[in-house]
């Protein structure tokens, strides 16, 4: 996958994940229920996964510059 393809894919993932997180956040009511804890856990995992994906992209770009 070329640089442009990788960036397009990353941007697509960012937009999709942010939309999912926004939808999930709209469902939160501030209650300490099992469902809300599960939803918050899911949101945390999605955000962490996205951060990892961004870090991996950054590392690949840095590696390409060092060649």
N, CA, C and O atoms as CSV, one atom per row, in Angstrom:
chain,resi,resn,atom,element,x,y,z
A,1,UNK,N,N,0.850,-1.175,0.000
A,1,UNK,CA,C,0.000,0.000,0.000
A,1,UNK,C,C,0.891,1.232,0.000
A,1,UNK,O,O,1.774,1.360,0.847
A,2,UNK,N,N,0.668,2.129,-0.934
A,2,UNK,CA,C,1.465,3.339,-1.023
A,2,UNK,C,C,1.111,4.325,0.071
A,2,UNK,O,O,0.145,4.144,0.812
A,3,UNK,N,N,1.915,5.370,0.153
A,3,UNK,CA,C,1.682,6.394,1.173
A,3,UNK,C,C,0.288,6.987,1.072
A,3,UNK,O,O,-0.410,7.125,2.076
A,4,UNK,N,N,-0.116,7.338,-0.145
A,4,UNK,CA,C,-1.423,7.959,-0.313
A,4,UNK,C,C,-2.536,6.992,0.072
A,4,UNK,O,O,-3.500,7.385,0.729
A,5,UNK,N,N,-2.409,5.726,-0.333
A,5,UNK,CA,C,-3.417,4.725,0.016
A,5,UNK,C,C,-3.484,4.522,1.525
A,5,UNK,O,O,-4.568,4.391,2.093
A,6,UNK,N,N,-2.329,4.498,2.166
A,6,UNK,CA,C,-2.289,4.308,3.615
A,6,UNK,C,C,-2.940,5.488,4.326
A,6,UNK,O,O,-3.661,5.309,5.308
A,7,UNK,N,N,-2.685,6.677,3.834
A,7,UNK,CA,C,-3.276,7.867,4.447
A,7,UNK,C,C,-4.782,7.894,4.231
A,7,UNK,O,O,-5.537,8.213,5.150
A,8,UNK,N,N,-5.221,7.561,3.025
A,8,UNK,CA,C,-6.660,7.520,2.743
A,8,UNK,C,C,-7.342,6.507,3.659
A,8,UNK,O,O,-8.414,6.775,4.201
A,9,UNK,N,N,-6.722,5.351,3.828
A,9,UNK,CA,C,-7.274,4.319,4.702
A,9,UNK,C,C,-7.321,4.794,6.151
A,9,UNK,O,O,-8.312,4.576,6.849
A,10,UNK,N,N,-6.258,5.438,6.597
A,10,UNK,CA,C,-6.207,5.952,7.964
A,10,UNK,C,C,-7.295,6.999,8.183
A,10,UNK,O,O,-7.995,6.966,9.195
A,11,UNK,N,N,-7.439,7.921,7.246
A,11,UNK,CA,C,-8.464,8.958,7.380
A,11,UNK,C,C,-9.863,8.351,7.399
A,11,UNK,O,O,-10.731,8.807,8.143
A,12,UNK,N,N,-10.079,7.333,6.590
A,12,UNK,CA,C,-11.369,6.632,6.587
A,12,UNK,C,C,-11.636,6.011,7.955
A,12,UNK,O,O,-12.740,6.117,8.487
A,13,UNK,N,N,-10.623,5.365,8.516
A,13,UNK,CA,C,-10.771,4.746,9.835
A,13,UNK,C,C,-11.024,5.791,10.916
A,13,UNK,O,O,-11.838,5.575,11.814
A,14,UNK,N,N,-10.333,6.917,10.831
A,14,UNK,CA,C,-10.527,7.991,11.813
A,14,UNK,C,C,-11.961,8.501,11.754
A,14,UNK,O,O,-12.622,8.634,12.784
A,15,UNK,N,N,-12.438,8.786,10.547
A,15,UNK,CA,C,-13.807,9.303,10.398
A,15,UNK,C,C,-14.834,8.304,10.913
A,15,UNK,O,O,-15.772,8.679,11.616
A,16,UNK,N,N,-14.658,7.031,10.562
A,16,UNK,CA,C,-15.603,6.009,11.001
A,16,UNK,C,C,-15.599,5.823,12.504
A,16,UNK,O,O,-16.656,5.740,13.129
A,17,UNK,N,N,-14.414,5.758,13.082
A,17,UNK,CA,C,-14.312,5.561,14.527
A,17,UNK,C,C,-14.866,6.759,15.276
A,17,UNK,O,O,-15.562,6.599,16.279
A,18,UNK,N,N,-14.563,7.958,14.799
A,18,UNK,CA,C,-15.090,9.160,15.461
A,18,UNK,C,C,-16.614,9.199,15.397
A,18,UNK,O,O,-17.267,9.583,16.367
A,19,UNK,N,N,-17.181,8.804,14.262
A,19,UNK,CA,C,-18.643,8.753,14.140
A,19,UNK,C,C,-19.219,7.739,15.123
A,19,UNK,O,O,-20.236,7.999,15.767
A,20,UNK,N,N,-18.565,6.581,15.237
A,20,UNK,CA,C,-19.024,5.561,16.187
A,20,UNK,C,C,-18.937,6.062,17.623
A,20,UNK,O,O,-19.855,5.851,18.415
A,21,UNK,N,N,-17.834,6.723,17.955
A,21,UNK,CA,C,-17.665,7.241,19.314
A,21,UNK,C,C,-18.699,8.323,19.617
A,21,UNK,O,O,-19.229,8.386,20.727
A,22,UNK,N,N,-18.982,9.164,18.639
A,22,UNK,CA,C,-19.980,10.224,18.824
A,22,UNK,C,C,-21.358,9.614,19.068
A,22,UNK,O,O,-22.093,10.066,19.946
A,23,UNK,N,N,-21.705,8.598,18.298
A,23,UNK,CA,C,-22.995,7.921,18.483
A,23,UNK,C,C,-23.071,7.256,19.849
A,23,UNK,O,O,-24.093,7.334,20.532
A,24,UNK,N,N,-21.993,6.609,20.238
A,24,UNK,CA,C,-21.968,5.944,21.541
A,24,UNK,C,C,-22.069,6.967,22.667
A,24,UNK,O,O,-22.770,6.738,23.653
A,25,UNK,N,N,-21.378,8.088,22.527
A,25,UNK,CA,C,-21.416,9.126,23.559
A,25,UNK,C,C,-22.831,9.676,23.726
A,25,UNK,O,O,-23.239,10.016,24.837
A,26,UNK,N,N,-23.574,9.763,22.631
A,26,UNK,CA,C,-24.946,10.262,22.699
A,26,UNK,C,C,-25.850,9.322,23.493
A,26,UNK,O,O,-26.901,9.735,23.984
A,27,UNK,N,N,-25.445,8.071,23.617
A,27,UNK,CA,C,-26.243,7.087,24.351
A,27,UNK,C,C,-25.970,7.119,25.854
A,27,UNK,O,O,-26.735,6.553,26.634
A,28,UNK,N,N,-24.893,7.771,26.259
A,28,UNK,CA,C,-24.539,7.820,27.677
A,28,UNK,C,C,-25.495,8.739,28.430
A,28,UNK,O,O,-25.865,9.806,27.943
A,29,UNK,N,N,-25.883,8.309,29.616
A,29,UNK,CA,C,-26.801,9.097,30.438
A,29,UNK,C,C,-26.186,9.472,31.789
A,29,UNK,O,O,-26.836,10.121,32.609
A,30,UNK,N,N,-24.953,9.071,32.017
A,30,UNK,CA,C,-24.299,9.397,33.276
A,30,UNK,C,C,-24.691,8.489,34.424
A,30,UNK,O,O,-24.451,8.811,35.587
A,31,UNK,N,N,-25.292,7.356,34.100
A,31,UNK,CA,C,-25.692,6.405,35.136
A,31,UNK,C,C,-24.586,5.370,35.332
A,31,UNK,O,O,-23.823,5.078,34.411
A,32,UNK,N,N,-24.513,4.832,36.517
A,32,UNK,CA,C,-23.531,3.782,36.792
A,32,UNK,C,C,-24.194,2.424,36.588
A,32,UNK,O,O,-24.424,1.670,37.534
A,33,UNK,N,N,-24.492,2.138,35.323
A,33,UNK,CA,C,-25.139,0.866,35.003
A,33,UNK,C,C,-24.148,-0.046,34.286
A,33,UNK,O,O,-23.118,0.398,33.778
A,34,UNK,N,N,-24.486,-1.318,34.260
A,34,UNK,CA,C,-23.639,-2.293,33.569
A,34,UNK,C,C,-23.503,-1.921,32.094
A,34,UNK,O,O,-22.417,-2.017,31.522
A,35,UNK,N,N,-24.601,-1.498,31.484
A,35,UNK,CA,C,-24.586,-1.151,30.065
A,35,UNK,C,C,-23.656,0.033,29.787
A,35,UNK,O,O,-22.912,0.034,28.807
A,36,UNK,N,N,-23.711,1.037,30.662
A,36,UNK,CA,C,-22.849,2.204,30.457
A,36,UNK,C,C,-21.383,1.849,30.663
A,36,UNK,O,O,-20.520,2.340,29.934
A,37,UNK,N,N,-21.093,1.009,31.640
A,37,UNK,CA,C,-19.702,0.588,31.847
A,37,UNK,C,C,-19.199,-0.186,30.635
A,37,UNK,O,O,-18.061,-0.002,30.204
A,38,UNK,N,N,-20.049,-1.055,30.085
A,38,UNK,CA,C,-19.665,-1.805,28.889
A,38,UNK,C,C,-19.467,-0.875,27.699
A,38,UNK,O,O,-18.519,-1.036,26.930
A,39,UNK,N,N,-20.360,0.098,27.550
A,39,UNK,CA,C,-20.250,1.056,26.453
A,39,UNK,C,C,-18.976,1.887,26.592
A,39,UNK,O,O,-18.270,2.111,25.609
A,40,UNK,N,N,-18.683,2.338,27.790
A,40,UNK,CA,C,-17.454,3.102,28.019
A,40,UNK,C,C,-16.218,2.255,27.739
A,40,UNK,O,O,-15.234,2.750,27.190
A,41,UNK,N,N,-16.266,0.989,28.112
A,41,UNK,CA,C,-15.152,0.086,27.818
A,41,UNK,C,C,-14.953,-0.074,26.323
A,41,UNK,O,O,-13.826,-0.043,25.829
A,42,UNK,N,N,-16.055,-0.247,25.607
A,42,UNK,CA,C,-15.989,-0.365,24.153
A,42,UNK,C,C,-15.428,0.908,23.527
A,42,UNK,O,O,-14.594,0.852,22.624
A,43,UNK,N,N,-15.893,2.051,24.014
A,43,UNK,CA,C,-15.399,3.328,23.494
A,43,UNK,C,C,-13.899,3.473,23.752
A,43,UNK,O,O,-13.159,3.933,22.883
A,44,UNK,N,N,-13.460,3.084,24.933
A,44,UNK,CA,C,-12.035,3.171,25.269
A,44,UNK,C,C,-11.202,2.285,24.359
A,44,UNK,O,O,-10.138,2.690,23.892
A,45,UNK,N,N,-11.689,1.070,24.106
A,45,UNK,CA,C,-10.953,0.160,23.218
A,45,UNK,C,C,-10.893,0.701,21.794
A,45,UNK,O,O,-9.858,0.598,21.135
A,46,UNK,N,N,-11.990,1.275,21.318
A,46,UNK,CA,C,-11.990,1.845,19.971
A,46,UNK,C,C,-11.016,3.016,19.874
A,46,UNK,O,O,-10.260,3.122,18.908
A,47,UNK,N,N,-11.037,3.886,20.868
A,47,UNK,CA,C,-10.143,5.043,20.861
A,47,UNK,C,C,-8.682,4.600,20.939
A,47,UNK,O,O,-7.825,5.152,20.250
A,48,UNK,N,N,-8.401,3.603,21.779
A,48,UNK,CA,C,-7.039,3.087,21.916
A,48,UNK,C,C,-6.567,2.457,20.608
A,48,UNK,O,O,-5.424,2.653,20.194
A,49,UNK,N,N,-7.442,1.711,19.969
A,49,UNK,CA,C,-7.112,1.073,18.696
A,49,UNK,C,C,-6.810,2.122,17.631
A,49,UNK,O,O,-5.875,1.968,16.846
A,50,UNK,N,N,-7.598,3.176,17.610
A,50,UNK,CA,C,-7.365,4.252,16.647
A,50,UNK,C,C,-6.036,4.950,16.929
A,50,UNK,O,O,-5.285,5.254,16.002
A,51,UNK,N,N,-5.744,5.202,18.193
A,51,UNK,CA,C,-4.469,5.823,18.556
A,51,UNK,C,C,-3.300,4.937,18.140
A,51,UNK,O,O,-2.281,5.436,17.663
A,52,UNK,N,N,-3.442,3.630,18.316
A,52,UNK,CA,C,-2.395,2.692,17.894
A,52,UNK,C,C,-2.213,2.723,16.381
A,52,UNK,O,O,-1.089,2.670,15.880
A,53,UNK,N,N,-3.319,2.809,15.663
A,53,UNK,CA,C,-3.260,2.858,14.206
A,53,UNK,C,C,-2.550,4.133,13.729
A,53,UNK,O,O,-1.753,4.093,12.791
A,54,UNK,N,N,-2.843,5.249,14.375
A,54,UNK,CA,C,-2.186,6.513,14.029
A,54,UNK,C,C,-0.693,6.428,14.344
A,54,UNK,O,O,0.133,6.874,13.549
A,55,UNK,N,N,-0.345,5.862,15.494
A,55,UNK,CA,C,1.066,5.709,15.867
A,55,UNK,C,C,1.811,4.819,14.882
A,55,UNK,O,O,2.955,5.105,14.527
A,56,UNK,N,N,1.167,3.742,14.439
A,56,UNK,CA,C,1.797,2.840,13.471
A,56,UNK,C,C,2.028,3.555,12.145
A,56,UNK,O,O,3.077,3.391,11.523
A,57,UNK,N,N,1.059,4.340,11.717
A,57,UNK,CA,C,1.216,5.110,10.479
A,57,UNK,C,C,2.390,6.087,10.622
A,57,UNK,O,O,3.223,6.209,9.724
A,58,UNK,N,N,2.438,6.769,11.754
A,58,UNK,CA,C,3.517,7.727,12.003
A,58,UNK,C,C,4.874,7.026,11.989
A,58,UNK,O,O,5.833,7.548,11.420
A,59,UNK,N,N,4.963,5.861,12.603
A,59,UNK,CA,C,6.223,5.112,12.646
A,59,UNK,C,C,6.641,4.672,11.244
A,59,UNK,O,O,7.821,4.738,10.901
A,60,UNK,N,N,5.679,4.224,10.432
A,60,UNK,CA,C,6.004,3.840,9.052
A,60,UNK,C,C,6.523,5.036,8.270
A,60,UNK,O,O,7.489,4.918,7.516
A,61,UNK,N,N,5.891,6.174,8.443
A,61,UNK,CA,C,6.329,7.382,7.729
A,61,UNK,C,C,7.728,7.791,8.166
A,61,UNK,O,O,8.555,8.165,7.335
A,62,UNK,N,N,7.995,7.721,9.458
A,62,UNK,CA,C,9.318,8.061,9.971
A,62,UNK,C,C,10.345,7.089,9.427
A,62,UNK,O,O,11.437,7.497,9.030
A,63,UNK,N,N,10.009,5.801,9.402
A,63,UNK,CA,C,10.913,4.788,8.862
A,63,UNK,C,C,11.228,5.029,7.403
A,63,UNK,O,O,12.358,4.808,6.968
A,64,UNK,N,N,10.246,5.477,6.642
A,64,UNK,CA,C,10.467,5.763,5.222
A,64,UNK,C,C,11.412,6.948,5.046
A,64,UNK,O,O,12.215,6.969,4.112
A,65,UNK,N,N,11.322,7.912,5.920
A,65,UNK,CA,C,12.198,9.091,5.825
A,65,UNK,C,C,13.642,8.745,6.152
A,65,UNK,O,O,14.571,9.371,5.641
A,66,UNK,N,N,13.826,7.743,7.007
A,66,UNK,CA,C,15.176,7.382,7.432
A,66,UNK,C,C,15.903,6.509,6.414
A,66,UNK,O,O,17.106,6.283,6.542
A,67,UNK,N,N,15.189,6.020,5.411
A,67,UNK,CA,C,15.818,5.156,4.401
A,67,UNK,C,C,16.673,5.963,3.462
A,67,UNK,O,O,17.280,5.407,2.547
